[in-house]
Amino acid sequence: MGERRYGDFVEVRRHGYVAELALDRPKAMNAVSSAMARSIGEACAALAEDRDVRVVVLTSTHERAFCVGADLKERNSFTDAELVRQRPVARGAYTGVLELPMPTIAAVHGFALGGGFELALSCDVIVADPTAVVGLPEVSVGVIPGGGGTQLLPRRVGAARAAELIFSARRVEAAEAKELGLVDVVAGAGEDRDEALALAARMAANSPVGLRAAKRALRLGHGLDLRAGLEVEDAAWRSVAFSGDRAEGVAAFNEKRKPEWPGE
């Protein structure tokens, strides 16, 4: 298992074909400062280019929080011009996670609020433990969810439910979050990371070419009418139909053995 740090607040750990991107700013409950946002973006850029990474798991080293959102103490010190200059840096963190080409899983415990919940929403699957508290409270401090929340949340729970949650700025605990579809799995106490890594390992046993193509079809086809969506799916199918992974997968099935994916 290899480890690499990006700045002071992000660590990437390798577990075979699974990469764990750990948020590691415990003194601030992983509040996303400009430096931390830049590091998340850099880590995601490196992961996106790593063909040996089949699944990414986003975790936190803090015992009581996944991420409490933007660093409002830092924001309070900005001039208007500095806030404008910081915006692309902040966006780079959220889009970095959102645009990872392989499946992504967030492991959430404790507070995942504002930008913290938006980082989780940027993942394909969210695993939580019973201590998780999620929400998008930005309107309570005079802004809006600006890390993708106004677009990602309604795609999960529908427009009306997303409006209720965003306009009320309310926090939602794990059991209700699971019921509403804000999270996908509620693990045992303290087991969100282990559960997410185990799920990632099951995913990573599959074809890396297939995983990336399936994610591309899911993401690009969402929101399209059925006919257009099926064209997206067909394009993704064509990208894998003549791949080495498809040839190996079919051969392994017929030979009753585990495939050894070439990843191409």
Phi and psi in degrees as a GROMACS rama.xvg file:
@    title "Ramachandran Plot"
@    xaxis  label "Phi"
@    yaxis  label "Psi"
@TYPE xy
-94.0276  158.136  GLY-2
-133.953  144.147  GLU-3
-146.638  135.381  ARG-4
-98.8273  145.569  ARG-5
-119.443  104.845  TYR-6
65.4774  -156.202  GLY-7
-89.8396  -13.8084  ASP-8
-124.028  5.92466  PHE-9
-135.004  132.018  VAL-10
-128.461  134.293  GLU-11
-108.618  125.497  VAL-12
-117.277  140.727  ARG-13
-103.929  133.507  ARG-14
-126.128  79.7811  HIS-15
64.5276  -122.961  GLY-16
-86.4365  2.66949  TYR-17
-103.892  133.445  VAL-18
-109.532  131.869  ALA-19
-104.056  118.244  GLU-20
-98.3075  105.515  LEU-21
-99.6387  123.64  ALA-22
-75.8951  124.424  LEU-23
-137.035  63.9588  ASP-24
-126.707  66.7349  ARG-25
-64.2626  -30.4361  PRO-26
-66.3074  -19.7662  LYS-27
-117.614  19.1571  ALA-28
51.9376  37.2029  MET-29
62.6498  25.6509  ASN-30
-56.1857  135.679  ALA-31
-87.3173  101.442  VAL-32
-83.4938  174.641  SER-33
-60.3274  -43.0093  SER-34
-63.5775  -41.3331  ALA-35
-68.3112  -41.6359  MET-36
-59.5231  -42.7851  ALA-37
-62.838  -40.3787  ARG-38
-67.2482  -39.4998  SER-39
-61.0406  -45.6747  ILE-40
-60.8625  -41.7981  GLY-41
-66.9522  -41.1617  GLU-42
-63.7795  -42.4761  ALA-43
-65.8705  -38.1276  CYS-44
-62.2413  -40.5527  ALA-45
-68.894  -40.8448  ALA-46
-64.7452  -38.9975  LEU-47
-61.3206  -28.801  ALA-48
-91.7654  -6.87438  GLU-49
-88.8811  106.331  ASP-50
-72.219  -12.0245  ARG-51
-84.9018  -8.25505  ASP-52
-93.9982  120.225  VAL-53
-102.553  -27.5705  ARG-54
-145.865  143.868  VAL-55
-117.538  134.961  VAL-56
-115.732  125.786  VAL-57
-96.9313  119.437  LEU-58
-129.483  177.955  THR-59
-132.156  141.934  SER-60
-88.7702  -6.74127  THR-61
-84.2441  137.011  HIS-62
-69.7366  -29.8596  GLU-63
-114.929  6.3549  ARG-64
-154.429  142.223  ALA-65
-80.379  -57.9083  PHE-66
-170.225  129.708  CYS-67
-91.4524  8.32974  VAL-68
102.593  -158.499  GLY-69
-64.2953  150.689  ALA-70
-78.281  94.2799  ASP-71
-71.9398  -24.2929  LEU-72
-65.1044  -43.1413  LYS-73
-65.0551  -45.6268  GLU-74
-58.414  -36.2554  ARG-75
-64.9216  -21.8178  ASN-76
-89.3545  -8.06109  SER-77
-77.041  142.571  PHE-78
-77.9859  169.294  THR-79
-58.5338  -41.0861  ASP-80
-65.156  -40.2718  ALA-81
-66.1829  -36.6216  GLU-82
-64.1977  -40.3496  LEU-83
-63.3711  -42.8164  VAL-84
-68.6612  -28.8891  ARG-85
-78.4103  -21.9319  GLN-86
-56.0052  -47.7426  ARG-87
-63.0023  -30.7136  PRO-88
-66.2745  -46.0754  VAL-89
-62.364  -46.441  ALA-90
-60.601  -34.1217  ARG-91
-60.2762  -30.6759  GLY-92
-69.9224  -47.1272  ALA-93
-70.7332  -44.5244  TYR-94
-69.1717  -28.6678  THR-95
-59.8455  -45.8823  GLY-96
-69.2901  -46.074  VAL-97
-60.217  -36.6221  LEU-98
-95.3829  8.22839  GLU-99
-58.2853  132.073  LEU-100
-78.8898  -13.3291  PRO-101
-102.125  163.718  MET-102
-56.5322  145.255  PRO-103
-131.228  143.158  THR-104
-130.869  132.36  ILE-105
-98.506  134.95  ALA-106
-109.087  108.548  ALA-107
-114.925  128.762  VAL-108
-138.557  154.919  HIS-109
63.3875  -147.781  GLY-110
-77.2798  128.679  PHE-111
-131.646  87.6879  ALA-112
-120.865  147.888  LEU-113
55.3254  -125.128  GLY-114
-59.5233  -26.2383  GLY-115
-65.2564  -44.2387  GLY-116
-70.0577  -31.8707  PHE-117
-65.9837  -34.8046  GLU-118
-61.9586  -42.1535  LEU-119
-65.7452  -42.8353  ALA-120
-62.7247  -24.54  LEU-121
-73.2454  -12.3101  SER-122
-88.1002  163.033  CYS-123
-76.3604  -34.4503  ASP-124
-136.331  140.754  VAL-125
-118.502  119.835  ILE-126
-105.022  129.212  VAL-127
-123.809  163.092  ALA-128
-111.256  173.489  ASP-129
-62.9081  -15.5794  PRO-130
-84.1403  -6.57287  THR-131
-62.4679  136.133  ALA-132
-132.15  117.08  VAL-133
-118.647  158.439  VAL-134
168.946  163.838  GLY-135
-121.486  86.4243  LEU-136
-92.1646  19.0583  PRO-137
-58.7666  -35.8156  GLU-138
-65.2844  -18.0573  VAL-139
-74.4845  -13.2509  SER-140
-118.989  18.5889  VAL-141
86.6427  14.3181  GLY-142
-127.308  -164.517  VAL-143
-128.878  162.873  ILE-144
-59.1223  115.286  PRO-145
-115.139  10.4356  GLY-146
-108.976  25.8263  GLY-147
105.139  -2.9848  GLY-148
-61.3545  -39.7673  GLY-149
-69.0887  -17.7639  THR-150
-102.28  -37.8242  GLN-151
-79.081  -38.7149  LEU-152
-63.7484  -47.6746  LEU-153
-63.4063  -25.3817  PRO-154
-69.7499  -23.429  ARG-155
-87.6853  -45.0301  ARG-156
-122.156  0.432769  VAL-157
93.8653  157.517  GLY-158
-65.4301  -44.7101  ALA-159
-67.0572  -44.4706  ALA-160
-63.7958  -41.211  ARG-161
-63.3522  -40.2684  ALA-162
-61.5766  -44.8332  ALA-163
-59.124  -44.3888  GLU-164
-70.6754  -41.1093  LEU-165
-73.6165  -43.3053  ILE-166
-70.0776  -31.6261  PHE-167
-85.6983  -17.9736  SER-168
60.2463  23.74  ALA-169
-81.8509  154.733  ARG-170
-95.7243  144.09  ARG-171
-124.011  126.72  VAL-172
-81.7882  166.773  GLU-173
-54.1423  -47.9548  ALA-174
-61.5493  -46.6055  ALA-175
-68.6375  -36.2087  GLU-176
-60.0503  -40.0604  ALA-177
-65.7728  -42.1551  LYS-178
-62.4609  -38.4416  GLU-179
-83.8146  -11.4937  LEU-180
88.037  13.0582  GLY-181
-73.2301  -28.2173  LEU-182
-129.701  161.323  VAL-183
-102.839  -33.0834  ASP-184
-136.44  135.271  VAL-185
-110.22  112.34  VAL-186
-84.8149  179.968  ALA-187
-69.8251  168.024  GLY-188
-57.011  126.076  ALA-189
72.4583  10.6234  GLY-190
-111.129  11.6459  GLU-191
-60.6841  -43.7661  ASP-192
-66.1489  -47.6123  ARG-193
-61.1244  -41.903  ASP-194
-65.0071  -41.5605  GLU-195
-66.4656  -41.462  ALA-196
-66.5412  -37.1809  LEU-197
-66.1119  -42.2377  ALA-198
-63.2754  -41.492  LEU-199
-61.845  -40.2147  ALA-200
-63.5183  -38.0797  ALA-201
-65.6505  -40.5724  ARG-202
-64.9712  -42.6704  MET-203
-68.7993  -12.6113  ALA-204
-72.2005  -13.8858  ALA-205
-92.5008  172.872  ASN-206
-60.0402  124.1  SER-207
-64.557  -33.8176  PRO-208
-65.8571  -43.901  VAL-209
-64.4159  -40.8081  GLY-210
-61.4268  -46.8853  LEU-211
-67.3857  -39.3284  ARG-212
-68.2913  -39.3836  ALA-213
-64.6395  -40.693  ALA-214
-64.5649  -41.5029  LYS-215
-60.2339  -43.4292  ARG-216
-65.8681  -41.97  ALA-217
-61.7723  -46.777  LEU-218
-69.8849  -47.9545  ARG-219
-72.3746  -29.313  LEU-220
-82.8338  -16.7397  GLY-221
-63.3026  129.65  HIS-222
89.3583  -10.8824  GLY-223
-82.0785  159.949  LEU-224
-69.2843  163.108  ASP-225
-56.575  -44.7467  LEU-226
-61.3611  -45.9803  ARG-227
-66.2565  -38.9553  ALA-228
-62.3988  -38.6707  GLY-229
-68.0029  -29.0176  LEU-230
-69.3816  -38.9333  GLU-231
-60.7964  -45.229  VAL-232
-60.9291  -42.4101  GLU-233
-62.9654  -40.8533  ASP-234
-62.4876  -40.699  ALA-235
-66.1517  -39.4851  ALA-236
-61.6612  -44.3289  TRP-237
-62.5467  -29.8191  ARG-238
-71.7549  -18.1926  SER-239
-111.573  -16.6768  VAL-240
-59.7627  -30.9463  ALA-241
-115.701  23.6605  PHE-242
-83.382  161.75  SER-243
-63.5624  -33.3002  GLY-244
-63.9276  -41.4162  ASP-245
-64.4394  -43.5061  ARG-246
-61.3531  -42.4924  ALA-247
-68.7719  -40.1223  GLU-248
-61.6266  -44.0862  GLY-249
-67.1885  -42.5052  VAL-250
-63.6556  -43.8947  ALA-251
-64.2035  -38.599  ALA-252
-61.3456  -47.437  PHE-253
-69.9948  -28.4189  ASN-254
-93.508  3.81587  GLU-255
54.4489  51.2195  LYS-256
-138.707  167.004  ARG-257
-74.4435  137.709  LYS-258
-71.2708  149.542  PRO-259
-113.729  92.28  GLU-260
-67.5848  126.256  TRP-261
-74.1651  -20.7725  PRO-262
73.7662  30.5451  GLY-263
